[in-house]
Amino acid sequence: MDAIISAIINIVLGGVAGWVAGIIMKDQGSLLRNVIVGIVGGWLGGFLLGLVGITGLGIIGSIAGACLLLWLIKKFAK
């Protein structure tokens, strides 16, 4: 049961991170796309920060990962 609640919280925080990252990056994508990018970016940010030994940033790491992912999408979508 705790794993399900944790997964739901991570999805919600990832969605918020994607929304904030869309605002920061001035992304013209849809809200749904930004939420999905936030969920994936949250994982990416946590993974990359973990590689350098930084843990416990939560939403800040998720926003950073989502911004990085949005930047990569813009870069390769052209």
Phi and psi in radians as a Rosetta constraint file:
Dihedral C 1 N 2 CA 2 C 2 CIRCULARHARMONIC -1.130 0.35
Dihedral N 2 CA 2 C 2 N 3 CIRCULARHARMONIC -0.584 0.35
Dihedral C 2 N 3 CA 3 C 3 CIRCULARHARMONIC -1.160 0.35
Dihedral N 3 CA 3 C 3 N 4 CIRCULARHARMONIC -0.638 0.35
Dihedral C 3 N 4 CA 4 C 4 CIRCULARHARMONIC -1.187 0.35
Dihedral N 4 CA 4 C 4 N 5 CIRCULARHARMONIC -0.786 0.35
Dihedral C 4 N 5 CA 5 C 5 CIRCULARHARMONIC -1.108 0.35
Dihedral N 5 CA 5 C 5 N 6 CIRCULARHARMONIC -0.728 0.35
Dihedral C 5 N 6 CA 6 C 6 CIRCULARHARMONIC -1.081 0.35
Dihedral N 6 CA 6 C 6 N 7 CIRCULARHARMONIC -0.722 0.35
Dihedral C 6 N 7 CA 7 C 7 CIRCULARHARMONIC -1.130 0.35
Dihedral N 7 CA 7 C 7 N 8 CIRCULARHARMONIC -0.730 0.35
Dihedral C 7 N 8 CA 8 C 8 CIRCULARHARMONIC -1.110 0.35
Dihedral N 8 CA 8 C 8 N 9 CIRCULARHARMONIC -0.753 0.35
Dihedral C 8 N 9 CA 9 C 9 CIRCULARHARMONIC -1.094 0.35
Dihedral N 9 CA 9 C 9 N 10 CIRCULARHARMONIC -0.736 0.35
Dihedral C 9 N 10 CA 10 C 10 CIRCULARHARMONIC -1.115 0.35
Dihedral N 10 CA 10 C 10 N 11 CIRCULARHARMONIC -0.664 0.35
Dihedral C 10 N 11 CA 11 C 11 CIRCULARHARMONIC -1.163 0.35
Dihedral N 11 CA 11 C 11 N 12 CIRCULARHARMONIC -0.770 0.35
Dihedral C 11 N 12 CA 12 C 12 CIRCULARHARMONIC -1.122 0.35
Dihedral N 12 CA 12 C 12 N 13 CIRCULARHARMONIC -0.809 0.35
Dihedral C 12 N 13 CA 13 C 13 CIRCULARHARMONIC -1.120 0.35
Dihedral N 13 CA 13 C 13 N 14 CIRCULARHARMONIC -0.667 0.35
Dihedral C 13 N 14 CA 14 C 14 CIRCULARHARMONIC -1.097 0.35
Dihedral N 14 CA 14 C 14 N 15 CIRCULARHARMONIC -0.698 0.35
Dihedral C 14 N 15 CA 15 C 15 CIRCULARHARMONIC -1.101 0.35
Dihedral N 15 CA 15 C 15 N 16 CIRCULARHARMONIC -0.760 0.35
Dihedral C 15 N 16 CA 16 C 16 CIRCULARHARMONIC -1.124 0.35
Dihedral N 16 CA 16 C 16 N 17 CIRCULARHARMONIC -0.731 0.35
Dihedral C 16 N 17 CA 17 C 17 CIRCULARHARMONIC -1.073 0.35
Dihedral N 17 CA 17 C 17 N 18 CIRCULARHARMONIC -0.710 0.35
Dihedral C 17 N 18 CA 18 C 18 CIRCULARHARMONIC -1.134 0.35
Dihedral N 18 CA 18 C 18 N 19 CIRCULARHARMONIC -0.706 0.35
Dihedral C 18 N 19 CA 19 C 19 CIRCULARHARMONIC -1.102 0.35
Dihedral N 19 CA 19 C 19 N 20 CIRCULARHARMONIC -0.812 0.35
Dihedral C 19 N 20 CA 20 C 20 CIRCULARHARMONIC -1.130 0.35
Dihedral N 20 CA 20 C 20 N 21 CIRCULARHARMONIC -0.735 0.35
Dihedral C 20 N 21 CA 21 C 21 CIRCULARHARMONIC -1.095 0.35
Dihedral N 21 CA 21 C 21 N 22 CIRCULARHARMONIC -0.652 0.35
Dihedral C 21 N 22 CA 22 C 22 CIRCULARHARMONIC -1.079 0.35
Dihedral N 22 CA 22 C 22 N 23 CIRCULARHARMONIC -0.652 0.35
Dihedral C 22 N 23 CA 23 C 23 CIRCULARHARMONIC -1.222 0.35
Dihedral N 23 CA 23 C 23 N 24 CIRCULARHARMONIC -0.806 0.35
Dihedral C 23 N 24 CA 24 C 24 CIRCULARHARMONIC -1.077 0.35
Dihedral N 24 CA 24 C 24 N 25 CIRCULARHARMONIC -0.771 0.35
Dihedral C 24 N 25 CA 25 C 25 CIRCULARHARMONIC -1.500 0.35
Dihedral N 25 CA 25 C 25 N 26 CIRCULARHARMONIC 0.021 0.35
Dihedral C 25 N 26 CA 26 C 26 CIRCULARHARMONIC 0.904 0.35
Dihedral N 26 CA 26 C 26 N 27 CIRCULARHARMONIC 0.823 0.35
Dihedral C 26 N 27 CA 27 C 27 CIRCULARHARMONIC -1.431 0.35
Dihedral N 27 CA 27 C 27 N 28 CIRCULARHARMONIC 2.376 0.35
Dihedral C 27 N 28 CA 28 C 28 CIRCULARHARMONIC -1.634 0.35
Dihedral N 28 CA 28 C 28 N 29 CIRCULARHARMONIC 0.143 0.35
Dihedral C 28 N 29 CA 29 C 29 CIRCULARHARMONIC -1.230 0.35
Dihedral N 29 CA 29 C 29 N 30 CIRCULARHARMONIC 2.962 0.35
Dihedral C 29 N 30 CA 30 C 30 CIRCULARHARMONIC -1.272 0.35
Dihedral N 30 CA 30 C 30 N 31 CIRCULARHARMONIC 2.812 0.35
Dihedral C 30 N 31 CA 31 C 31 CIRCULARHARMONIC -1.072 0.35
Dihedral N 31 CA 31 C 31 N 32 CIRCULARHARMONIC -0.700 0.35
Dihedral C 31 N 32 CA 32 C 32 CIRCULARHARMONIC -1.079 0.35
Dihedral N 32 CA 32 C 32 N 33 CIRCULARHARMONIC -0.763 0.35
Dihedral C 32 N 33 CA 33 C 33 CIRCULARHARMONIC -1.083 0.35
Dihedral N 33 CA 33 C 33 N 34 CIRCULARHARMONIC -0.745 0.35
Dihedral C 33 N 34 CA 34 C 34 CIRCULARHARMONIC -1.143 0.35
Dihedral N 34 CA 34 C 34 N 35 CIRCULARHARMONIC -0.620 0.35
Dihedral C 34 N 35 CA 35 C 35 CIRCULARHARMONIC -1.151 0.35
Dihedral N 35 CA 35 C 35 N 36 CIRCULARHARMONIC -0.759 0.35
Dihedral C 35 N 36 CA 36 C 36 CIRCULARHARMONIC -1.134 0.35
Dihedral N 36 CA 36 C 36 N 37 CIRCULARHARMONIC -0.747 0.35
Dihedral C 36 N 37 CA 37 C 37 CIRCULARHARMONIC -1.080 0.35
Dihedral N 37 CA 37 C 37 N 38 CIRCULARHARMONIC -0.648 0.35
Dihedral C 37 N 38 CA 38 C 38 CIRCULARHARMONIC -1.131 0.35
Dihedral N 38 CA 38 C 38 N 39 CIRCULARHARMONIC -0.701 0.35
Dihedral C 38 N 39 CA 39 C 39 CIRCULARHARMONIC -1.141 0.35
Dihedral N 39 CA 39 C 39 N 40 CIRCULARHARMONIC -0.840 0.35
Dihedral C 39 N 40 CA 40 C 40 CIRCULARHARMONIC -1.194 0.35
Dihedral N 40 CA 40 C 40 N 41 CIRCULARHARMONIC -0.717 0.35
Dihedral C 40 N 41 CA 41 C 41 CIRCULARHARMONIC -1.137 0.35
Dihedral N 41 CA 41 C 41 N 42 CIRCULARHARMONIC -0.574 0.35
Dihedral C 41 N 42 CA 42 C 42 CIRCULARHARMONIC -1.092 0.35
Dihedral N 42 CA 42 C 42 N 43 CIRCULARHARMONIC -0.743 0.35
Dihedral C 42 N 43 CA 43 C 43 CIRCULARHARMONIC -1.134 0.35
Dihedral N 43 CA 43 C 43 N 44 CIRCULARHARMONIC -0.784 0.35
Dihedral C 43 N 44 CA 44 C 44 CIRCULARHARMONIC -1.072 0.35
Dihedral N 44 CA 44 C 44 N 45 CIRCULARHARMONIC -0.805 0.35
Dihedral C 44 N 45 CA 45 C 45 CIRCULARHARMONIC -1.091 0.35
Dihedral N 45 CA 45 C 45 N 46 CIRCULARHARMONIC -0.772 0.35
Dihedral C 45 N 46 CA 46 C 46 CIRCULARHARMONIC -1.096 0.35
Dihedral N 46 CA 46 C 46 N 47 CIRCULARHARMONIC -0.697 0.35
Dihedral C 46 N 47 CA 47 C 47 CIRCULARHARMONIC -1.137 0.35
Dihedral N 47 CA 47 C 47 N 48 CIRCULARHARMONIC -0.865 0.35
Dihedral C 47 N 48 CA 48 C 48 CIRCULARHARMONIC -1.150 0.35
Dihedral N 48 CA 48 C 48 N 49 CIRCULARHARMONIC -0.714 0.35
Dihedral C 48 N 49 CA 49 C 49 CIRCULARHARMONIC -1.173 0.35
Dihedral N 49 CA 49 C 49 N 50 CIRCULARHARMONIC -0.599 0.35
Dihedral C 49 N 50 CA 50 C 50 CIRCULARHARMONIC -1.123 0.35
Dihedral N 50 CA 50 C 50 N 51 CIRCULARHARMONIC -0.570 0.35
Dihedral C 50 N 51 CA 51 C 51 CIRCULARHARMONIC -1.113 0.35
Dihedral N 51 CA 51 C 51 N 52 CIRCULARHARMONIC -0.551 0.35
Dihedral C 51 N 52 CA 52 C 52 CIRCULARHARMONIC -1.707 0.35
Dihedral N 52 CA 52 C 52 N 53 CIRCULARHARMONIC 0.132 0.35
Dihedral C 52 N 53 CA 53 C 53 CIRCULARHARMONIC 1.532 0.35
Dihedral N 53 CA 53 C 53 N 54 CIRCULARHARMONIC 0.223 0.35
Dihedral C 53 N 54 CA 54 C 54 CIRCULARHARMONIC -1.753 0.35
Dihedral N 54 CA 54 C 54 N 55 CIRCULARHARMONIC 2.115 0.35
Dihedral C 54 N 55 CA 55 C 55 CIRCULARHARMONIC -2.298 0.35
Dihedral N 55 CA 55 C 55 N 56 CIRCULARHARMONIC 2.835 0.35
Dihedral C 55 N 56 CA 56 C 56 CIRCULARHARMONIC 1.457 0.35
Dihedral N 56 CA 56 C 56 N 57 CIRCULARHARMONIC 0.291 0.35
Dihedral C 56 N 57 CA 57 C 57 CIRCULARHARMONIC -1.499 0.35
Dihedral N 57 CA 57 C 57 N 58 CIRCULARHARMONIC -0.320 0.35
Dihedral C 57 N 58 CA 58 C 58 CIRCULARHARMONIC 0.982 0.35
Dihedral N 58 CA 58 C 58 N 59 CIRCULARHARMONIC -2.013 0.35
Dihedral C 58 N 59 CA 59 C 59 CIRCULARHARMONIC -1.142 0.35
Dihedral N 59 CA 59 C 59 N 60 CIRCULARHARMONIC -0.561 0.35
Dihedral C 59 N 60 CA 60 C 60 CIRCULARHARMONIC -1.171 0.35
Dihedral N 60 CA 60 C 60 N 61 CIRCULARHARMONIC -0.750 0.35
Dihedral C 60 N 61 CA 61 C 61 CIRCULARHARMONIC -1.127 0.35
Dihedral N 61 CA 61 C 61 N 62 CIRCULARHARMONIC -0.639 0.35
Dihedral C 61 N 62 CA 62 C 62 CIRCULARHARMONIC -1.148 0.35
Dihedral N 62 CA 62 C 62 N 63 CIRCULARHARMONIC -0.748 0.35
Dihedral C 62 N 63 CA 63 C 63 CIRCULARHARMONIC -1.133 0.35
Dihedral N 63 CA 63 C 63 N 64 CIRCULARHARMONIC -0.750 0.35
Dihedral C 63 N 64 CA 64 C 64 CIRCULARHARMONIC -1.076 0.35
Dihedral N 64 CA 64 C 64 N 65 CIRCULARHARMONIC -0.759 0.35
Dihedral C 64 N 65 CA 65 C 65 CIRCULARHARMONIC -1.129 0.35
Dihedral N 65 CA 65 C 65 N 66 CIRCULARHARMONIC -0.703 0.35
Dihedral C 65 N 66 CA 66 C 66 CIRCULARHARMONIC -1.165 0.35
Dihedral N 66 CA 66 C 66 N 67 CIRCULARHARMONIC -0.690 0.35
Dihedral C 66 N 67 CA 67 C 67 CIRCULARHARMONIC -1.100 0.35
Dihedral N 67 CA 67 C 67 N 68 CIRCULARHARMONIC -0.750 0.35
Dihedral C 67 N 68 CA 68 C 68 CIRCULARHARMONIC -1.068 0.35
Dihedral N 68 CA 68 C 68 N 69 CIRCULARHARMONIC -0.773 0.35
Dihedral C 68 N 69 CA 69 C 69 CIRCULARHARMONIC -1.153 0.35
Dihedral N 69 CA 69 C 69 N 70 CIRCULARHARMONIC -0.723 0.35
Dihedral C 69 N 70 CA 70 C 70 CIRCULARHARMONIC -1.090 0.35
Dihedral N 70 CA 70 C 70 N 71 CIRCULARHARMONIC -0.694 0.35
Dihedral C 70 N 71 CA 71 C 71 CIRCULARHARMONIC -1.087 0.35
Dihedral N 71 CA 71 C 71 N 72 CIRCULARHARMONIC -0.790 0.35
Dihedral C 71 N 72 CA 72 C 72 CIRCULARHARMONIC -1.107 0.35
Dihedral N 72 CA 72 C 72 N 73 CIRCULARHARMONIC -0.694 0.35
Dihedral C 72 N 73 CA 73 C 73 CIRCULARHARMONIC -1.099 0.35
Dihedral N 73 CA 73 C 73 N 74 CIRCULARHARMONIC -0.771 0.35
Dihedral C 73 N 74 CA 74 C 74 CIRCULARHARMONIC -1.104 0.35
Dihedral N 74 CA 74 C 74 N 75 CIRCULARHARMONIC -0.703 0.35
Dihedral C 74 N 75 CA 75 C 75 CIRCULARHARMONIC -1.141 0.35
Dihedral N 75 CA 75 C 75 N 76 CIRCULARHARMONIC -0.757 0.35
Dihedral C 75 N 76 CA 76 C 76 CIRCULARHARMONIC -1.636 0.35
Dihedral N 76 CA 76 C 76 N 77 CIRCULARHARMONIC -0.152 0.35
Dihedral C 76 N 77 CA 77 C 77 CIRCULARHARMONIC -1.404 0.35
Dihedral N 77 CA 77 C 77 N 78 CIRCULARHARMONIC -0.254 0.35
